[in-house]
Amino acid sequence: MPWKHNHKILKPGKAWTDTNGTLHSALWMRYDNAWKTKYNIVWEDAPASAAPFDTRFYSGRETDGTLIPRSLADVNEVDSDGNPVNDVDGNQIVTPGLKTVWIEKTKRMANEKLAVHDWYVTRKAEKETAIPSSVTTYRNAVRTKCAEIETALNGAADLTAFMALFEDVRNSDGTLKTIAKINDWPDEI
C-alpha cells in the first residue's frame, strides 16, 4: 500500500504539502526513517482483502476477503431462476473451466514446439529426405510430454492439486529440484 501523511496518500516522485503548509520535495522518499517519522509519514499495509492473488486460479475476492476460486470443470451458465443461458443460436453457454483452459494452452505449446521442425516432415513428404533421428526423437518427446501434462491436469482432484502442477520444487538451498509439471517440456533442439 502507500505512504501516507495524516491519511493522505503521498505519491512517489511528487512534491507534497503537510498539514502545516510546508511544501516537501519530490525527493521525500529518499529521506531516512527519522525524517519520515518527524513529518508523520507512515507506511500503510494493504488489508488482507486487497492483497494480490494469482488470477490464474482465482477470479477475485468476496467482501470478507476470501478468495473466489475458478472452477476446474466447465460451467453451464444459468440465469437466476436456474434456466440455461443460451447464445444467439440457442446453444447453452458454457464457461470453460481451468482444466479445459490449460489443456488448450498445453496443446498450443506443443504445437508451437512442433511447428519449428514441421519443415522436416514436409521435406520428407515432398522429397523423401529422411528426418534426422534427433528431430523425430524430440517431436515424439513433445507429444508424450503433452499427453502427460494433459493427464496430470485432468487428474487434479481439487484446486490445491491443480495449483501444485504449476509449482517448482526447490532444494533447501533454493536451487531447482524439480520443474513444475506444466513447464516440464523436453529441451529444445
N, C-alpha and C positions, 0 to 999 in steps of 0.2 A: 504494500500500500504506500501511501505518500508521506512525505514530510509535511508537518502542519505547524502553524503558529496560531494559537487560540482558535482551533477548529477550522482554520482557513488553510486550504491546500496550497503548498508552495511548489511552483514548477521549477525543475532543474534548469539552470541556464537563464532564468528570468529574474530581474530585479523585483523586490517586493517592499512593501511599506508595513512596518509593525504598528501596533496599537497606539504607540506614542507619536506616530507620524514620521518616524525615521525611515529614510529610504536605504535599503540594503542592496549591495552589489549583486549583479547576476552571478558572481563567483562564490556566493554564500555556501555552496555545497563543499567547497574546498576547505572550509574552516573546520577546526577541530571540535570535539565534543563539548569542551568547556565553553567555547564561544556559542555553540548552538544552545547549550543549557542556559547561558546568560540571557539569550534572547527568546527563551521559551519555545524553541523549535524541537518538536518531538516526532519520532517515527511511529506511525500507527500501523500495526499489522492488520492485514485483511481479516475479516471474520471468517470462520471456517466455511460459512455458506458461500463465500466469494472466492474461495481457494481454487486454483486451476485444477482441471481434471482432464483425463485422457478422452478426447472426443471420439476416438476410435471405438470405445466401449461404452461410453455414457453420453446421453443426449442432453443432460442438464441437471438441475437440482430442484428438489421440492422446496417449498417455502421454508421448511425447517433445516435445509442444507443437505438433506440426504440425496445422494447421487441417484439419478434415474438411469438404470441400465438399459442398453439397447437389447432388443430381442435377438436371441440366437436363431430362432426359427422365423420363417416368413410369416407375415401377419395379414390375414384377410381383413380389409378395412370395413368397418360397420359404422352406421350413424348412431346417434344417442339412443335410439329405440332398438338397436341390435340388428337393423336391416342392412344388407350388403350395400356398400357404396360402389356404384358402377361407373365405368368410363363411358365415353360417348358411344361406344359400340355395344354397350350393355354387359360387358365383362366386369366381374368384380375386381376392384383394385386390390393389388397385393403389394405390400411393402416388403422388399427383400430384407431378410434377417442377416445377422453378422456372418453366419455360415455361408449363405449364398453370395454375399458381397465379397468375402475373402476367397472363396473358391474361384469366383470370376477373376479376381485380381491375380491369383496364383496361376490360372490358365494364361492370362495375358503375359505374365512374367515369363512363363515357359515359352510362349510364342515368340517373345522378344529375344530370348536366348537362342532359340532355334533359327530364327529368321536370319541371323548373322551368317549362318552356314547353309542356308537354303540353296544358294547358287551351286553348291557341290551336287545336290540332288538333281537340279535342273541340268547341269552339265552331264551327269551320268545318263539321264533320260535322253538327252539330245545327242550326245557324242559317245556314249558308252564308256566314258572315262571313269575309272574307279574312284570311289570316295575314299580318302585316306582313313585308315583304321582309327586314328586319334579322333577324327571328326565323328565317325559312326559311334565310337565309344562314348564321346561327350554327349551326343544327341540322345543316345539311349539312357544315359545317366540323368539328363534333364527330364525326360519323360518319366523315369522311375521316381525321381525326387518329387515331381509334380504330383504323381499319384500318392506318394507317402504323405505329402503335406495335405492334400485333399482328405485323405483318410483320417489324419490327425484332427483336422478342422471338424469333420463330420462326427468324429468320436468324442469330442469335448462334451462332457455331461452337463456342464454348467458354465457360467461366465468366468469363474475363477480358473477352471481347467482350460477354457478357451484363451484367456489372457496369458496363461503360462506358456502357450505356444509362441508368444512374442517376446519372452524374456530370455536374455543370455544368462548362462550360469557362470559365475565368477569364482576364481580361487580366493583363498583368504587374503592374498596379496593384491587382489584386484585385477589380476590378469584373466583373460578369457579362458574358460574351461570348456564350455560347450556353447556354440552359437544357437540362437533361438531357432526353433523348428521352422518357423515361417521364412527365415532368411538362410536356411542351410542348403544352398544350391551348390552344384559342382563348380569347381574352379573353371573359369572361362579359358578357352584355348585361343 
